[in-house]
């Protein structure tokens, strides 16, 4: 496997091995916010576990009929029978034995197999990201109180914002700070630049200080519960370059599409529509998750015909 490692300053100080193949497509073109959303829709996936786990991820590579999804490790940390849902609302069973966490950071790679042709995300050198740059976050929030009252639909969210800074010392990999609004369940989803390229993995948000509520008379348990439900506004991502650096240590061998150029100017700002796009809506998650069984049954029937 050949390694294309002539990326100026991409992974400064990092010794690359053949665990990660890096290719150099052309420089990103200027896109509108709507076009970035269209890209995000195709590459963002939903994770569901049998014990209530819910999160997001992004397709980053493909090898024959095997796809590789990058997500936050805490999304799939607990061993379970996970299912993954792609943009066409097809569910796939996950072999948990093949989930690969990366060392020292909140990242993991998950595999699924399909004969369908799914879009693979382009990645970009996150070292070139800068404060004030426009970024977008895509993910599938879990149902909240309002969502349940509205009929139980799951709706993929795509939010815009700006990079507000970087932590000097990463916290379990989280370093990029941005102003985008996010909700629980969007963890593991991609942070994209204005060229529609993934520059980070979302997964952490600021929480309110519980001591604020204990001073107002709440018990420590009550204060912690309230604080966990309040987000002051800033969110955090693990820069994609951390994945490049650590993948070899986890024994991850992938062919990636990486661009080594700054983000272009956004063609037109993103304006959310009044009603969610039907492509971003799952009306009944249980019915959608059952498609994995239907798909398996169909394959079994075909095999039986040719026995």
Secondary structure, DSSP 8 states (H G I E B T S, - for coil): -------TTTTTT----TTEEEEE--------HHHHHHHHHHHEEEEE-TTS-EEEEEEEEEETTEEEEEE-GGGS-S----EEE-TTS-EEE--GGG-EE-TTSS-EEEEEE-SS------EE-GGG--TT-EEEEEEE----HHHHHTTS-EEEEEEEEEEEEEEEEEETTEEEEE-----TT-TT-EEE-TTS-EEEEEEEE----THHHHTTT--HHHHHHHHHT---S-EEEEEHHHHHHHHGGGT--EEEEEE-S-----SS-----SS--GGGEES-HHHHHTHHHHHHHHHHHHHHHT-
